[in-house]
Amino acid sequence: MSARLDVDGDRLERLLAEVNLFGALPAGGVERLAWTEPEVDARAWLLERCGREGLEAEQDEAGNIWAWGGARPAVVMGSHLDTVPNGGSFDGALGVMAALEVLTSARSARIPNAERLAMVCFADEEGVRFSTGMTGSRAVAGTLDAVELQDAATPAGERLWDVLSEHGLDPARVLDARDRRSAIGTYLELHVEQGRRLESEDSAVGLVTSIAGLSCWHIHVHGQANHAGTTQLADRRDALLPVAAGILAARQVMQALPGLAATVGDARVVDGSGNIVPGHAQCSLDVRSTDRDDIETAVRRILDAIESSAADHGCHVSAEQAKAMAPITLDDGVLAITRMTAGTGQRLPELASMAGHDAMALAAAGVPSGMIFVRSRGGLSHCPEEYSSVSDCTLGAQHLADAALLLARELPAGH
Ligand SMILES: [Zn+2]
């Protein structure tokens, strides 16, 4: 048995407070969108800090920050530092800061196998700015598409390609980050749950068994814009009605398929006005489940409801899939190790993640991956109210440390 490493909760709390100065919002929470100044500064701070700790620190071709304890392959712990707009202080940041705390304290306490631990901070996990998501981890996994990378842009037309160049990266070499993949013996990610299940089970920590897949769509409905007062009922071709039908269908599908989530999170009239019958409406559709067939069924039913309503109201629909990821099961062997860290006789809750994470990209590419969740107060996330207590975060980081050191002992000898 490896000597035990005691995670220092005060130091973890200080690290979180320090990184969350980057992009801190006056009313609480943080905003560090990928490749904006606060996010770039946070990663530069991390790189510099890892170097100061005597780690082999580097930024790869995709902008991911790595810190190695020396040996490769390593047990790599990590997450991301980018956030959504008006985001929380724990999503991503907890996993990176816990990895840094475990890595540095294992080394300074000369814990056996500490050199086989490493940390990664993946770039652009949230994907909100360029409609991407897990860009850094998918580059490492070898599943990032060159065309997607070239086309990625903000709604205002700012291209990811150009932004990467402005920050000193060569966009043509982003896919070369996949060379790091062979150095990851195992990937372990500590993350806030972003849901209420651990809270309802009165448990600070849980183990993740699988990650839901998703299917995201951009939907446009075309009808006929016309005068709100003079257009009679029979003549109306209201493009917003099929969108409304889709919203209601999403809710019905969730009732019919337990464990599935279907959301129309963005719906609007294009060039709309209070005195015009909507002529063009658009909406998003986001469907998630750990069951691949359920995702397909749900998408078909919701799109059918939109199509059918469009036919009733003289409109036509175009639906384009914007993103698709298959559900994945996390590695059984890694899960078994994380179970052991709970201690004999204790059993941590095991749950599926309904949110996507960098672990998903790596697991899909065959990297043995595991995740540990920390309880989220009130299940709130992606908002300034996102909160996990210091003691819960410390306990989660302790499980991360114990599991990482056990896994490091099992790694094949590298170089
Ligand atoms: Zn996250």
Boltz pocket constraint, residues with backbone or C-beta under 6 A from the ligand:
constraints:
  - pocket:
      binder: B
      contacts: [[A, 80], [A, 91], [A, 92], [A, 125], [A, 191], [A, 356], [A, 357]]
      max_distance: 6.0
